[in-house]
């Protein structure tokens, strides 16, 4: 398959290749130059979100809320309840 480079330095990725590798508008492409074999290699960058992406997006999402305090208070009550059930009766 052949394509041409535009005056802006752009080249169209043929449809069969775009379909096979699920390359859509906005997909990032990694370029690698293999000087030993005199070739240019292109890799579509995985668009799936990583754990770090999710954490970055969630940072500050609950700022100003009492969620952490409420969660810790609930856990404290659970631990106290479990402690009372395990503690021998003292008279």
Phi, psi and omega in degrees: 000137179239144171224166179251155176265131180284168176302337178275001180086015181263146176228143179274133175277124182304145183308314181302324179288317179300318180293314183300321184256011178052048178269120181238167176306132181096347178296132178280143179240131176264133180254137177226134178255122177256093184289334180296319181257002178056049179226158175249129180249139179242136179231125172291132180280136180302123182271359180289142181287140176268171177302319180297323177299315181296318180295315179301318180292327184277343182305127178080000183300324183250022179301136179085356179266166180260020185302315182295314180298318179296318179297313181295322178296318179297316179295322178299316178298319180297317180294317178299317180297316180295320179299317180297324181286334181269337184288131177292146179296127177248135182242000000 
